[in-house]
C-alpha cells in the first residue's frame, strides 16, 4: 500500500514540477491559429492537456466548441469545490497527526498505550494520503480556465509554489516512514518529523493564501 501511495505522489510531484516545461514546449510549436487554439489557453498543465486538450481523452475526437468550453467551466467549478473540501479534510488529518505524532514519538515502546498510538498514527497517515491524493488530482485534472492568468505574484501563483513544497514534503515523509518501518530508535525519526511539519505548514499556508485572492 505504501508503494502505491508513493507512486501516485511521485506522479503528482512530477506533473506539477514539469508544468512550466510543458508550457514552454507548447509555445514552441508552430502552427496556423485555429478556433481550438483560440478557445483553449496556450498554457496548460500536462494533466490538463492530457485530459482536456484538443486530443485529450475526455474529448473523444470531438471538435472543441464554445459550448463545450462552457460545460468545461461547470466541471472545473465542481472539481475545484471538491478540491477545497478535500483540502479541508486533509488539513484536519494533518492536525490529527500533529497531535498524535509527538505523543507517539515521546512514548516508550514498552508503554501500554504505544500500540494504540501507533495504530492511530498509521490510520491518520492512510487517511491523509488518500484525501491528499484526491485533493491534488482534482486540481491537476480540472479543465483549464478560459484564459491564462496575468503574470506576476498573485495568491494563485503563491498557492502553486506552496503546492510544490508540500508535494515534495509528502513524498519525503512517506519515503522516510517506509524506511523507519516502526523502529522507534531509527536515526531518521527527526528527519521524518521535520518533513511532516514542513508539509503541514506549507499545506496550511497554501490554503490560507488562496483565500486572499
N, C-alpha and C positions, 0 to 999 in steps of 0.2 A: 504493500500500500504506500509506504514511504517513497519507493522508487517511482511509482506512478505520479504521486504528488510532485516530486522533484522534477520529473519530466515535463509536466504541464507548466510548472513555474518557470522552468528554463525556456520553454517555448514562448511564454508570455514576455519574459525579460528580453529574449532575442528579438521579438517583434517590436517592442517599444523602442529599444536602443537603435534599431535599424530603420526606424520610420523616416528619419531625415535622409538617409542614404537612398531609400526607395523613392522619395520625392525628387531627389536630385536626378536619379536615373530617368524618372518620368519626364522631367523638364528638358532632358537632353534628346528625347525622342522628337524627330522632325516629321511632321505630317500636316496635311491641309486641315484647317479648323473645320469641325463638323458640329452638327447640332448636339451630339452626345457630349463632345468636349466642352461645349458651352454650358450644358446642363450640369455636368459633373464638375466639382472643383478640381483644379490642376494638381493639388497636393492632397494625397490620401495616405492613410496608414496601409501597410502591406495587407493587413487583415481586411480592411475596408475594400480595397481593390479586389482582393480575392473573392469576397462575397458580393459586393455591390458595384464593382467596376463594369465597364462595357461588356466584358466577357465573364463576369462573376457568376458563381454557381447559383446565386439567387435570381439571376436574370432569365435563365432558360432560353437563350438565343432571341430574346425579345429586344426590340429597339427601345432605348430609353427615351421616354417622353416626359413633358412637364407634369402630366397627371401621375405618372409613375413616381416621379421625384416628390410630388406632394404626398403620395402614400408612404414614400420612404421617410418623410419627416414625421409622420404619425408613428411609424415603427420606431424611429430614432427616439422620440419623446418617451415612449413606453420603455424602451431599453435603458435609457438614462435614468428614468424614475426607478426602475429595478436596480440599476447600478447604485443609486443613492441609498435605497432601502437596505440592500445587501451590505453596503458600506457601513451603515449604522450598526447592523447586526455584527459585522466583523469587528468594529470598534468595541462593541460590548464584549466580544470574545477576548480581544486584546486586554481589556481592563480586567477580565476574569483571570487571565494568565499572569497579569502584573501583580495580582493579589496572591494567587496560588503558587506561582513560580518561586518567589523569595522564601515562602514558607517551606516548600519542598527543598530548596537549596540549603536552608539552615536546619533542616530536620535530620537527625541521625538515622541511618538505615535501620537501626535496632528499635527505633521508636514505633509504638503500636499504630500510630497514625500515618506512618510513612507510606504504606501501600495505598491507603485511601487517597492521600495527597497525590501520589504518583499516577493513580488511575484517573483522578480528576484532571490533572495536568494533561495527560495524554488525550482524554476526551475533548478537552478545550482545544488542544492543538489540532486534532482532527476536524473539529467544527470550524475553527478559524481558517484552516487550509481550504476547506470546502467553500465557505462563504467568500473568502478572499478570491479564490479562483473564479467563482461565479461573478463577483463584482468586476474583476478585470476583464473577463470575457464579454460582459455586457457593454463595456466601454470600447473595447478593441473591435468588436464586430458590429457595433451600431452603424447604420448607414451614415455616410459622410454628410456634413452640413451643406447647405446650398452654395455657400461661398467660403473662401478661405478667410480666416480672421486676420485682422491687421497685425503687422509685425510689432515687436516691442514687448516690454514687460507688461504682463497682464495677469489677472487671477487665474485664467485658464492655463496660460503658459507655465506659471509657477506651480500649479496643480500637477501638470505633466512632469515637470522636473522632479518634484517630490515623489511622484509615482515611480520614477526610475530608481530613486533611493530606496523606497520601501519594497519594491520588487526585488532589488538586489539583497536587501536585508532579509526578506522572507526566504530567498534561496539559501543564503548563508546560514540562517537559523535552522532550517531543515537539514542541511548537509551536516552541520555540527551536531545536531540532535541525533542523527543516524550514526555518527562516529562515536558519540558518547555512549549511546545504547544502554542507558540506565546505570552507568557507572558513576556513583556519587563522588568518587575520588579522581575523576578524569581531569587532566590539566586543561581541557578545552571548555570546561564549565564557565569560566569567566568570559571567554570569547562568545560563547553561546548566549549568555545573559546580555552582553553588550550588543550583540546583533539583534536580539529580541527587543531591547529598549530602543535601539535606533529605528527599527521597523515601526514600533508603536508610535514613537514621537513623530516620525515623518508621515505616517499614515494619518495621525490626528491632525497634523499641520495641513496636510493636503485637503482634509475635509473642512477645515476652518477657512482656508484661503478661497475655496470655491464659493463660499457664501458671501465673499467680499466683492464678487464681480458686479 
